[in-house]
Amino acid sequence: MKRRTFIQFCAAGAAGMTAPAFPARDARPRTYTRTLLEDANGRALRASALPVDRNLIFHYPYAATPCFLLNLGRPTAPPTRLKTTEDGGYEWPGGVGPQRAIVAYSAICAHQLTYPTREISFISYRAEKTEQNRFAKVIHCCSEHSQYDPAHGARVVAGPAPQPLAAILLDYDDAEDALYAVGTLGGEMFNAFFTKYAFKLSLERGNGVRQTVGAATRVTPLDDYCRQQVRC
């Protein structure tokens, strides 16, 4: 999603337009800080250099809420109609980048709020099928085997999850080949996440549990971010 596209997208929501793609009860994009995605050296992450089918983690819109950044290696589907449990329907606009193959989602499972921690991750993107994972190229949560299709807005394709993962809206600057996180779309789980893990997060972050990210956020391979990944 280029900057001008995102601005038009948000303006339509703010104006309460009733075009077929956005009925009156549709969920609207939520804007947060415009945050540059950086590499391990503190430089702007180059979208054209993102490895394909690799789990990458960054935090947005809060310092405590992890997200997946994925290069699917192929253009994503056309805009996809999705539905949340509370906010009604919405339209996911697709990937960004040179091939429109780059997507980002909240890494907080919509079922039991499982998320990647420094110690362990029960949720990750899987490029290949396995005995428990009958679909390839899905985000799979091993807690209850919810599976999400990142090429179609992280819609649920298996398991008990009641709604898609919340999408992280990305702004692709083609002149700089840079990526910015600018907001979310779909069913945010942040309030429930902060409530469920209040004690754990307070031990880790003190009073900064709900601190929003600033002008930049670091992107890290999941292999480097957590000590153990559960593969189911």
N, C-alpha and C positions, 0 to 999 in steps of 0.2 A: 504494500500500500504506500504509494508516494505521498509526499506531504500534501499536495493539493487534493489528492483523492481523499485523504483522511479528513481534511478540513471540510470538504463537501459532505462527507459521510456524517460528521458530527453536526454540521449545520442543519442537515435534514432532520436529525433527531431533535435538536434544540427547538426547531420551529414547529415541531409536532405535526409534520407532514403526514398525510394519509395515503401515500402511494401504496400500491398493492404489496410491495416488499416490506412495508412497515405499517401494519394496522395500528389502531389507536392504543392497543394494549401491549404492543411489542416492547421487549426490553430495549433500553437505550444504551449506547456506549457510555462508559464512565471514564472521564479524563482524569489523569493524574500527572505527576511531574514528567516532563519530557526528558527521558534519561538515556544517555548514550551507553551502548553496550561496548565494554572494553575487554581486551585480551589480558593475559596474565602479566604483561609488561605495562599495563596502563594506557595502551594505545587503542584507538578506535578499532573494533573488530571488523575485519574486511568480510563483507557478505559473500563475495565471490570465492573466498578461500575457505569457507566453512566445510568441514568434512561431511560426507554423506552418511546418513544412517548412524550417527554417533550421538549419544546422550550428552547434552550440554546443559549446565545448570546456571541460572542467575537468579537474583532476588528482586522482586518487583510486585506490587507498588510499595510494599513494606520491606524493611530490612530482614524480617523474619519469615517472609512468605516466598518459598522457592518456586521457580518456573522452569519448564523445559524449553530449550531452543533447539530446533531440529531442522536440518537440511534434508528433505525427503528425496532429493536427487531427481525430481520430476515435477512438472507443473501440477499444482493442486487442482482439485475439481472446481468447476464454476461455483459462484456463490451458493451456499448451502443453507436451506431452511432448517432451523433447529428449535428446540423448545426447552424451557426450564420448568422446574416444579412450581415456581411462584410468580415469575415475571412474564409469563407468556412466551410467545415466539420471538425469534430474531433471525437475522440473516448474517451468516459468517461470510466475509468478503473474499476469503482465499489467501494464499500465500503472497510473500513479497520477494524482492530480490531479482537478480537478472533473469531467472527462470520461473519466478513466482513459486519457488519450491521451499522457501523458508517460512516456518511457522513457529509460534510460541504459545504455550498454554500454562496455566497454573498447574503445579505439580502436586496439588492437594486433591486426593481422590474424592469424588463427589459422593461416595458411599459412606466410608468410615473415617474420612479425613486423614488417611494414611499419606505420609509425605517423606521425601528423602531427608535423612538427618546425617550428621557427620559420622555417626556410628554405623548406620545401616540404612538401606533403601529397599523397600518392598515393592516399589513402583518404578518402572522405567520403560523406555521405548524398546521394542523388540523387532528387529528386522526380519527374523526367520520364524517359521512355525516350530512349535514344540508339542510335546504330548498334551500339555495343559493349554497351550496357546495355539488354537486351531486357525488363527488368522496371522498372516505375516504383516509386518509394518504397522503394528499397533502399540499403543501405550497400555501396558498390562500391570494391574495391581494384584499382587499375590495375596493380599489379605482375604479377599473373597472372589478373586478372579474377574473383576470388572475389566473390560477391555474397551479402548477408545480408538477411533480411527482419526489420526491427525490430518489426513488428507481431505477430510470432510468435516472440519470444525470440531474434531474430537467427539463426534457422536458416539453413543454407546452401541457396540456391536455384540457384546456378550457380558454376562454377569449382572449383578443386582443394582448397579449404579442407576439412580433415578434421572440423571440428566448428564449432558456433556460436561467435560472440563471447561472452566472459564477460559476464554481465549484472551491472550495478551495481544493487544493491537500494536503492530510495528509500523514505524515510518522508515521507509528505505530512501536514503539520500544517494541517488545514483551518481552524482558528481563526486562524492567522497567515498562511495561504496561502503557507507556506514549504515548502522541500524540503530534506531531509537525506539524504546518502549514508550508509549504515549497514553495507554489506557487499557481498559478491559471491556469485554463483551460477553454476555451470558451470565450464568449463575455463579456469582462470587460466593465463596465459602469462608471468607476471611473472619467474619464475626464468630461463626461457629468454631473455626480453627483456634482463634484466640481464647475462646471460652474453654474448649476441651483441653488445650495444652497450656493453660495459664501458668500453672506451677512450674512445669518444665521450662517454658520460655522465660519466665522471670528469673530462674536460676541461671540461665544462659545469658540473658541480656539485661537483667536488672529492670530499670524503669523504661528502657528503650524498646519494649516489645512492639509497640505500635508506631515506632518511628518510620516515617516514609523515607524512601531512598532519595538521593539528591540528583545531581547533574549527571552522574555516571554510576554504573554498576558492573561488577566484574563477572565475566563468563568463565566457567570452569568445567572441564570434562567431569562427568559423574564419577568416572574411575578415580579421579584425583580428589573429588569432593568428599566421598564417603568411604569408610574402611571396608565395608562388605555390601555386596548386592545380592539379594535373594533372587534366584532364578527358578521360577516355577513353570 
